[in-house]
């Protein structure tokens, strides 16, 4: 079974929250159980190529991602998680990711003003990379608010892509803080969504919530160890019934192995 992991953090390469620590262990342990895993992560400026032994995947060169009216190219680099045989693919674009912070400027802890473009690029870039790979995922496993646009994109802009026709989408919330909100619909306008998608219906008084969009367009929702009742009102409003997959890392690995198999039947 092929599982695509879309996350903006994974230790030791990039860390914002505890999600990064889980993702260092979980995909590798699932690969040991026989799953075929691909992880796609932004190549932030804090990730040193030499220290982490990154190298470019030449056969994936030439990928372009449309962000609004601009086509941005990227390189795909790969490295292995230390002490594991699992490879991580990095989306490398200097314009959006060659900087010292992930989504916040470390000098003043404020969000970068071009985060809408950066998130649009990353979410679309994940899917464009998978298409270029020619690798058909059985499950697309999206983690927290930074990957919240992928379910929307798969169900709208990429709905006719054969490579995603049988893919199930899991949206996994780990962290109790939602930082994926925007005061305008700019990020949705940058995605190049089909004409039959009414952007106004994807906003709340003109505001965009990536976490809510992830919940709305995914096939399955999972909550992790560090969530209690923080999003219960959102789940109720959207009529979402999440599955709790929690526990020690080894237990979570076994539970996800069973869960993947159950939703793929």
KALINSUL-V995371 format. One record per residue. N is the residue number from 1. PSI is psi in whole degrees, -180 to 180 (999 if undefined). OMEGA is omega as a letter, one per 40 degrees, with the letter a starting at -180 (none if undefined). BURIAL is b if it has 16 or more other C-alpha atoms within 10 Angstrom, else e. Layout:
n->N psi->PSI omega->OMEGA burial->BURIAL
n->N psi->PSI omega->OMEGA burial->BURIAL
//
This chain:
n->1 psi->137 omega->a burial->e
n->2 psi->125 omega->a burial->b
n->3 psi->123 omega->i burial->b
n->4 psi->124 omega->i burial->b
n->5 psi->123 omega->i burial->b
n->6 psi->112 omega->a burial->b
n->7 psi->150 omega->a burial->b
n->8 psi->3 omega->a burial->b
n->9 psi->142 omega->i burial->b
n->10 psi->127 omega->i burial->b
n->11 psi->144 omega->e burial->b
n->12 psi->10 omega->a burial->e
n->13 psi->-42 omega->a burial->b
n->14 psi->135 omega->a burial->b
n->15 psi->126 omega->i burial->e
n->16 psi->-39 omega->a burial->e
n->17 psi->-176 omega->i burial->e
n->18 psi->-17 omega->i burial->e
n->19 psi->-39 omega->a burial->b
n->20 psi->-36 omega->a burial->b
n->21 psi->-41 omega->i burial->b
n->22 psi->-41 omega->a burial->b
n->23 psi->-13 omega->i burial->b
n->24 psi->-35 omega->a burial->b
n->25 psi->-48 omega->a burial->b
n->26 psi->-54 omega->a burial->b
n->27 psi->-38 omega->i burial->b
n->28 psi->-41 omega->i burial->b
n->29 psi->-35 omega->i burial->b
n->30 psi->-35 omega->i burial->b
n->31 psi->-38 omega->i burial->b
n->32 psi->-23 omega->i burial->e
n->33 psi->1 omega->i burial->e
n->34 psi->-1 omega->i burial->e
n->35 psi->148 omega->i burial->b
n->36 psi->116 omega->a burial->b
n->37 psi->139 omega->i burial->b
n->38 psi->132 omega->i burial->b
n->39 psi->131 omega->i burial->b
n->40 psi->126 omega->a burial->b
n->41 psi->144 omega->i burial->b
n->42 psi->145 omega->i burial->b
n->43 psi->86 omega->a burial->b
n->44 psi->159 omega->i burial->b
n->45 psi->-18 omega->i burial->b
n->46 psi->-10 omega->a burial->e
n->47 psi->111 omega->a burial->b
n->48 psi->123 omega->a burial->e
n->49 psi->-48 omega->a burial->e
n->50 psi->-46 omega->a burial->e
n->51 psi->-37 omega->a burial->e
n->52 psi->4 omega->i burial->e
n->53 psi->46 omega->i burial->e
n->54 psi->144 omega->i burial->b
n->55 psi->151 omega->a burial->e
n->56 psi->142 omega->i burial->b
n->57 psi->100 omega->a burial->e
n->58 psi->-37 omega->a burial->e
n->59 psi->-12 omega->i burial->e
n->60 psi->15 omega->i burial->e
n->61 psi->156 omega->i burial->e
n->62 psi->7 omega->i burial->e
n->63 psi->131 omega->i burial->b
n->64 psi->143 omega->a burial->b
n->65 psi->125 omega->i burial->b
n->66 psi->124 omega->i burial->b
n->67 psi->100 omega->a burial->b
n->68 psi->-127 omega->a burial->b
n->69 psi->5 omega->a burial->e
n->70 psi->136 omega->i burial->e
n->71 psi->116 omega->a burial->e
n->72 psi->131 omega->i burial->e
n->73 psi->162 omega->i burial->b
n->74 psi->156 omega->i burial->b
n->75 psi->151 omega->i burial->b
n->76 psi->123 omega->i burial->b
n->77 psi->161 omega->a burial->b
n->78 psi->147 omega->i burial->b
n->79 psi->162 omega->i burial->b
n->80 psi->145 omega->i burial->e
n->81 psi->131 omega->a burial->b
n->82 psi->136 omega->i burial->e
n->83 psi->23 omega->i burial->e
n->84 psi->159 omega->a burial->e
n->85 psi->8 omega->a burial->e
n->86 psi->131 omega->i burial->b
n->87 psi->145 omega->i burial->b
n->88 psi->132 omega->i burial->b
n->89 psi->134 omega->a burial->b
n->90 psi->130 omega->i burial->b
n->91 psi->111 omega->a burial->b
n->92 psi->114 omega->i burial->b
n->93 psi->115 omega->a burial->b
n->94 psi->-37 omega->a burial->e
n->95 psi->-42 omega->a burial->e
n->96 psi->-28 omega->a burial->b
n->97 psi->-9 omega->a burial->b
n->98 psi->79 omega->i burial->b
n->99 psi->168 omega->a burial->b
n->100 psi->-19 omega->a burial->e
n->101 psi->167 omega->i burial->b
n->102 psi->-72 omega->i burial->b
n->103 psi->-7 omega->i burial->b
n->104 psi->145 omega->i burial->b
n->105 psi->119 omega->a burial->e
n->106 psi->-16 omega->a burial->e
n->107 psi->-37 omega->a burial->e
n->108 psi->5 omega->i burial->e
n->109 psi->30 omega->i burial->e
n->110 psi->153 omega->a burial->e
n->111 psi->143 omega->i burial->e
n->112 psi->140 omega->a burial->e
n->113 psi->-19 omega->a burial->e
n->114 psi->24 omega->a burial->e
n->115 psi->-29 omega->i burial->b
n->116 psi->-47 omega->i burial->b
n->117 psi->-41 omega->a burial->b
n->118 psi->-42 omega->a burial->b
n->119 psi->-37 omega->i burial->b
n->120 psi->-44 omega->i burial->b
n->121 psi->-46 omega->a burial->b
n->122 psi->-50 omega->a burial->b
n->123 psi->-42 omega->i burial->b
n->124 psi->-37 omega->a burial->b
n->125 psi->-36 omega->i burial->b
n->126 psi->-49 omega->a burial->b
n->127 psi->-38 omega->i burial->b
n->128 psi->-36 omega->i burial->b
n->129 psi->-42 omega->i burial->b
n->130 psi->-39 omega->i burial->b
n->131 psi->-45 omega->i burial->b
n->132 psi->-36 omega->i burial->e
n->133 psi->-29 omega->a burial->e
n->134 psi->33 omega->a burial->e
n->135 psi->114 omega->a burial->e
n->136 psi->107 omega->a burial->b
n->137 psi->135 omega->i burial->b
n->138 psi->-36 omega->a burial->b
n->139 psi->135 omega->i burial->b
n->140 psi->113 omega->a burial->b
n->141 psi->105 omega->a burial->b
n->142 psi->139 omega->a burial->b
n->143 psi->121 omega->i burial->b
n->144 psi->-178 omega->a burial->b
n->145 psi->-33 omega->a burial->b
n->146 psi->-24 omega->i burial->b
n->147 psi->18 omega->a burial->b
n->148 psi->-15 omega->i burial->b
n->149 psi->-15 omega->a burial->b
n->150 psi->-45 omega->i burial->b
n->151 psi->-43 omega->i burial->b
n->152 psi->-47 omega->a burial->b
n->153 psi->-44 omega->a burial->b
n->154 psi->-37 omega->a burial->b
n->155 psi->-8 omega->a burial->b
n->156 psi->-81 omega->a burial->b
n->157 psi->-36 omega->a burial->b
n->158 psi->20 omega->a burial->b
n->159 psi->-23 omega->a burial->e
n->160 psi->6 omega->i burial->e
n->161 psi->118 omega->a burial->e
n->162 psi->-30 omega->a burial->e
n->163 psi->-21 omega->a burial->b
n->164 psi->7 omega->a burial->b
n->165 psi->-29 omega->a burial->e
n->166 psi->9 omega->a burial->e
n->167 psi->134 omega->i burial->b
n->168 psi->143 omega->a burial->b
n->169 psi->123 omega->i burial->b
n->170 psi->131 omega->i burial->b
n->171 psi->118 omega->a burial->b
n->172 psi->118 omega->i burial->b
n->173 psi->126 omega->a burial->b
n->174 psi->-42 omega->a burial->b
n->175 psi->136 omega->a burial->b
n->176 psi->-8 omega->a burial->b
n->177 psi->128 omega->i burial->e
n->178 psi->110 omega->i burial->b
n->179 psi->14 omega->a burial->e
n->180 psi->46 omega->i burial->b
n->181 psi->150 omega->i burial->e
n->182 psi->148 omega->a burial->b
n->183 psi->-12 omega->i burial->e
n->184 psi->170 omega->i burial->b
n->185 psi->15 omega->a burial->b
n->186 psi->-44 omega->a burial->b
n->187 psi->-35 omega->i burial->b
n->188 psi->-36 omega->i burial->b
n->189 psi->-27 omega->i burial->e
n->190 psi->-16 omega->a burial->b
n->191 psi->-18 omega->a burial->b
n->192 psi->43 omega->a burial->b
n->193 psi->154 omega->a burial->b
n->194 psi->158 omega->a burial->e
n->195 psi->-26 omega->a burial->e
n->196 psi->1 omega->i burial->e
n->197 psi->119 omega->a burial->e
n->198 psi->103 omega->a burial->e
n->199 psi->-33 omega->a burial->b
n->200 psi->-32 omega->a burial->e
n->201 psi->-12 omega->i burial->e
n->202 psi->2 omega->a burial->b
n->203 psi->164 omega->i burial->b
n->204 psi->104 omega->a burial->e
n->205 psi->41 omega->i burial->e
n->206 psi->-6 omega->a burial->e
n->207 psi->152 omega->a burial->e
n->208 psi->137 omega->i burial->b
n->209 psi->107 omega->a burial->b
n->210 psi->-35 omega->i burial->b
n->211 psi->-44 omega->i burial->b
n->212 psi->-40 omega->i burial->b
n->213 psi->-39 omega->i burial->b
n->214 psi->-42 omega->i burial->b
n->215 psi->-41 omega->a burial->b
n->216 psi->-38 omega->a burial->b
n->217 psi->-3 omega->i burial->b
n->218 psi->161 omega->i burial->b
n->219 psi->-29 omega->a burial->e
n->220 psi->146 omega->i burial->b
n->221 psi->134 omega->a burial->b
n->222 psi->142 omega->i burial->b
n->223 psi->147 omega->a burial->b
n->224 psi->-169 omega->a burial->b
n->225 psi->-36 omega->a burial->b
n->226 psi->7 omega->i burial->e
n->227 psi->136 omega->i burial->b
n->228 psi->-96 omega->a burial->e
n->229 psi->18 omega->a burial->e
n->230 psi->-35 omega->a burial->e
n->231 psi->15 omega->a burial->b
n->232 psi->-39 omega->a burial->e
n->233 psi->-35 omega->i burial->e
n->234 psi->-44 omega->i burial->e
n->235 psi->-43 omega->a burial->b
n->236 psi->-45 omega->a burial->e
n->237 psi->-37 omega->a burial->e
n->238 psi->2 omega->a burial->e
n->239 psi->46 omega->i burial->e
n->240 psi->134 omega->i burial->e
n->241 psi->92 omega->a burial->e
n->242 psi->154 omega->i burial->b
n->243 psi->131 omega->i burial->e
n->244 psi->120 omega->i burial->e
n->245 psi->100 omega->a burial->b
n->246 psi->166 omega->i burial->b
n->247 psi->-169 omega->i burial->e
n->248 psi->156 omega->a burial->e
n->249 psi->-43 omega->a burial->b
n->250 psi->-38 omega->i burial->e
n->251 psi->-41 omega->i burial->e
n->252 psi->-39 omega->i burial->b
n->253 psi->-47 omega->i burial->b
n->254 psi->-41 omega->a burial->e
n->255 psi->-41 omega->i burial->e
n->256 psi->-37 omega->i burial->b
n->257 psi->-47 omega->i burial->b
n->258 psi->-39 omega->a burial->e
n->259 psi->-46 omega->i burial->e
n->260 psi->-45 omega->a burial->b
n->261 psi->-38 omega->a burial->e
n->262 psi->-36 omega->a burial->e
n->263 psi->-9 omega->a burial->e
n->264 psi->-3 omega->a burial->e
n->265 psi->999 omega->none burial->e
//
